[in-house]
Amino acid sequence: MTDVQKDLHVPAEEHQKVDGSALVDAVKTAIRLVPRQVNDEIALAKLELEHKKARVGGVVVYATLALVFLALFVTALVVAAIAGLGTILPLWLSALIVCAAMLVIIGITSLIAYKKVKSLLPLMPEHAWRGVRYDVGILKEGRDFDPATLDAEPLTRGQKKAAKAEAEAARAKADAERAAKEAEHGPKATENELIARTTARREHLLALRGELVAEADVKKQATYFMDTARSKAMDTVNKAASGVVGQVATTVKERWKPLATLAVSATACVLLLRKLIKR
């Protein structure tokens, strides 16, 4: 039986328990099943996103075609403007005028965009980020922290290449570890398998919820714990009583001769005292 089948298999006797152990078993089973259910739901979401990604590819193709035809439309408008001016001016002059007008528009829009982008730089909130790094340094090192370390020195070309190579090596290592971890769990489940698995486990969790509600009854749990405490107390008393009786019997068995001698002596003393009193 695989792990999934074990998760989905619910023994009949597990639902027939009425004592407190059933509640504990139900809680343990729910704790084991809920993380697996969440993982399967995430895997199912990833598969659905992959399918949607393929559909998005088709949308991108059609959007690209629309942009191409839009560019052709703008080109046709420019040609029409040149032809219109060509009726009153030479053709080369009308084309030059239209190109000059477009160059002016491009220059103005590019200058506006450059100024807006420059006003946004740097995109990272520099003062807030530096303050966060400063606070972290203070928490780690206290008064020994040097704020000068927050101002990173510019890297040389070789250092940049080394940092890039190190990042690529770390990424490759992480990918290898992820692939090895996925290989340990066996082949990747299909979308239909994930749907069936999550549906069956959902029914199992629903049954566990009902069991938890039934077993969490205060009166039932109180009765169970009182019966358990009473039985344990009776067992303790019986063991103590049997221990005392056994100890007395052992003592009598081991010392019966001295006790018998003591009894005979006491009886003789009593008889002698009675005779003395009568005289």
PyMOL commands that set and color helices and strands:
alter all, ss='L'
color gray80, all
select helices_A, chain A and resi 3-8+12-16+20-86+91-120+126-144+147-150+157-184+191-215+218-254+256-278
alter helices_A, ss='H'
color red, helices_A
deselect
rebuild
show_as cartoon
